[in-house]
């Protein structure tokens, strides 16, 4: 997710009373999302909102590999 979009999404979520425990962006040049996923898991995230195209399957698979199974929501993916 683009950092600016993530910040805007966080502000919107907080404005309606949601507890945002983490806000991260993905380095598209990286080979894994595990560090970001582990950070979200450690922060206690139970729902992850994605605004991405093309990395969702990898992220979900990597999340499962570290025992992280949040509810996935967002746009740009099925």
Backbone bond lengths (Angstrom), bond angles and torsions (degrees), N, CA, C in turn:
res aa  C-N    CA-C-N  psi(-1)  N-CA   C-N-CA  omega(-1)  CA-C   N-CA-C  phi
1 X - - - 1.447 - - 1.518 107.31 -
2 X 1.299 116.40 141.23 1.452 120.06 174.65 1.516 109.25 -65.76
3 X 1.315 116.57 136.91 1.460 121.55 -175.23 1.525 111.75 -54.55
4 X 1.322 118.36 -45.17 1.463 121.41 -179.85 1.514 112.48 -61.26
5 X 1.318 116.50 -39.55 1.465 120.06 178.28 1.522 110.91 -67.78
6 X 1.328 116.17 -37.93 1.458 119.87 177.86 1.513 111.46 -64.28
7 X 1.329 116.43 -41.76 1.463 120.38 178.35 1.527 110.94 -63.81
8 X 1.333 116.44 -40.95 1.466 120.37 179.26 1.529 110.60 -67.04
9 X 1.335 116.86 -40.71 1.461 120.26 178.33 1.529 110.32 -64.11
10 X 1.329 116.60 -39.86 1.462 120.00 178.38 1.519 110.71 -62.84
11 X 1.318 117.05 -45.74 1.465 120.49 179.87 1.527 110.73 -59.99
12 X 1.322 116.63 -42.61 1.456 120.67 179.12 1.516 112.05 -64.75
13 X 1.331 116.73 -42.98 1.463 120.65 179.58 1.521 110.73 -63.85
14 X 1.316 116.23 -43.18 1.462 119.61 -179.74 1.529 111.74 -67.45
15 X 1.332 115.76 -31.80 1.469 119.01 -179.25 1.525 112.36 -67.15
16 X 1.334 116.85 -21.37 1.471 119.32 177.38 1.530 111.55 -103.92
17 X 1.336 115.59 12.19 1.449 119.96 172.09 1.514 117.07 92.95
18 X 1.330 117.91 10.27 1.464 119.40 177.65 1.522 110.00 -80.48
19 X 1.312 116.43 145.56 1.457 122.74 178.55 1.527 108.04 -90.70
20 X 1.312 117.09 107.33 1.466 122.09 179.53 1.524 107.89 -92.52
21 X 1.346 116.72 116.56 1.461 120.03 -177.06 1.522 112.92 -95.88
22 X 1.326 117.39 -13.88 1.464 120.42 -179.31 1.519 109.20 -161.86
23 X 1.305 116.06 153.74 1.457 122.89 176.93 1.517 105.82 -144.43
24 X 1.303 117.09 111.51 1.456 119.94 -176.79 1.499 112.41 -129.70
25 X 1.312 114.42 160.53 1.459 120.02 174.75 1.527 107.96 -123.01
26 X 1.304 114.95 159.35 1.460 121.74 -175.76 1.515 109.15 -103.61
27 X 1.313 116.03 132.47 1.458 121.60 173.56 1.521 107.42 -84.67
28 X 1.310 116.64 105.93 1.471 120.71 -175.44 1.524 112.52 -65.36
29 X 1.329 118.96 -14.07 1.460 120.77 178.00 1.515 111.99 -90.52
30 X 1.323 116.67 -7.88 1.464 120.98 -179.66 1.516 111.38 -76.02
31 X 1.322 115.33 166.85 1.458 119.77 -178.83 1.519 112.73 -102.00
32 X 1.331 117.30 -8.06 1.453 120.25 -178.16 1.530 110.07 -151.52
33 X 1.308 115.25 156.06 1.466 122.10 175.79 1.521 110.91 -109.60
34 X 1.329 117.32 5.76 1.456 121.04 -175.26 1.526 112.87 -56.59
35 X 1.332 120.39 -43.06 1.472 117.97 179.67 1.534 113.11 -58.52
36 X 1.337 117.19 -43.31 1.463 120.56 178.36 1.520 110.68 -66.25
37 X 1.321 116.62 -41.93 1.466 120.85 179.52 1.524 111.14 -64.87
38 X 1.319 117.40 -41.68 1.460 120.76 178.95 1.524 110.38 -63.78
39 X 1.324 116.35 -38.37 1.469 120.26 178.55 1.529 110.15 -63.37
40 X 1.335 116.93 -43.17 1.459 120.37 178.04 1.521 111.03 -64.27
41 X 1.332 116.39 -42.85 1.463 120.87 178.77 1.524 109.85 -60.18
42 X 1.339 116.56 -48.29 1.465 121.06 -179.23 1.531 112.15 -63.46
43 X 1.337 116.45 -29.66 1.466 121.02 179.68 1.528 111.82 -76.83
44 X 1.331 116.88 -11.74 1.459 120.50 178.72 1.511 114.43 91.43
45 X 1.320 117.46 20.23 1.467 120.80 -179.71 1.529 110.33 -63.02
46 X 1.318 115.58 133.73 1.469 121.18 176.35 1.519 111.60 -113.68
47 X 1.333 116.56 -17.30 1.459 123.05 176.53 1.525 106.80 -132.55
48 X 1.329 116.58 132.57 1.458 121.27 176.68 1.517 107.84 -118.83
49 X 1.326 115.82 122.19 1.462 121.67 177.92 1.522 108.28 -98.66
50 X 1.320 116.24 122.67 1.458 121.67 -179.71 1.519 110.39 -109.86
51 X 1.295 115.05 142.15 1.459 121.28 170.15 1.518 106.05 -131.35
52 X 1.316 114.51 74.71 1.458 121.23 -173.04 1.520 110.27 -140.46
53 X 1.293 115.01 166.22 1.463 120.67 172.99 1.519 107.15 -138.93
54 X 1.316 116.40 121.68 1.448 120.63 172.35 1.519 116.98 101.84
55 X 1.322 119.20 -8.48 1.464 119.73 -179.37 1.525 112.71 -119.85
56 X 1.312 116.96 -0.60 1.457 120.56 -173.31 1.521 112.38 -61.74
57 X 1.317 117.93 -46.51 1.465 120.62 -178.03 1.523 110.32 -60.83
58 X 1.321 116.76 -41.83 1.462 120.73 178.17 1.519 110.81 -64.30
59 X 1.328 116.63 -44.81 1.461 119.87 -179.11 1.525 111.20 -61.83
60 X 1.307 117.39 -44.84 1.464 120.92 -178.46 1.527 110.20 -65.32
61 X 1.322 117.09 -42.13 1.460 121.16 178.37 1.530 110.60 -63.36
62 X 1.329 117.19 -44.48 1.458 120.62 179.69 1.533 111.26 -67.42
63 X 1.321 117.10 -36.29 1.466 120.44 177.08 1.530 109.44 -61.47
64 X 1.314 116.59 -44.56 1.464 120.23 179.15 1.521 110.79 -61.60
65 X 1.340 117.36 -36.19 1.462 120.69 -177.54 1.526 112.77 -67.16
66 X 1.340 117.48 -21.38 1.465 120.16 178.17 1.537 111.71 -107.06
67 X 1.332 115.62 11.86 1.463 119.84 177.45 1.521 114.07 74.93
68 X 1.318 116.92 28.04 1.467 122.60 -179.59 1.516 107.57 -108.77
69 X 1.336 116.61 116.31 1.465 119.63 -176.19 1.534 110.81 -132.10
70 X 1.325 116.35 68.73 1.455 118.89 177.70 1.518 110.96 -76.97
71 X 1.310 116.29 173.85 1.476 121.55 169.10 1.532 105.43 -81.28
72 X 1.314 116.26 129.62 1.467 121.00 -179.17 1.519 109.29 -99.59
73 X 1.317 117.28 128.22 1.461 122.67 175.78 1.513 108.10 -134.23
74 X 1.309 116.88 165.34 1.452 120.01 175.79 1.509 112.64 147.89
75 X 1.318 114.45 -165.07 1.463 120.08 179.13 1.518 108.80 -130.89
76 X 1.308 115.53 161.63 1.451 120.84 178.22 1.515 114.26 90.26
77 X 1.329 117.51 0.90 1.461 120.13 178.69 1.515 109.34 -146.88
78 X 1.327 115.22 161.35 1.456 120.42 -177.43 1.493 113.08 -96.05
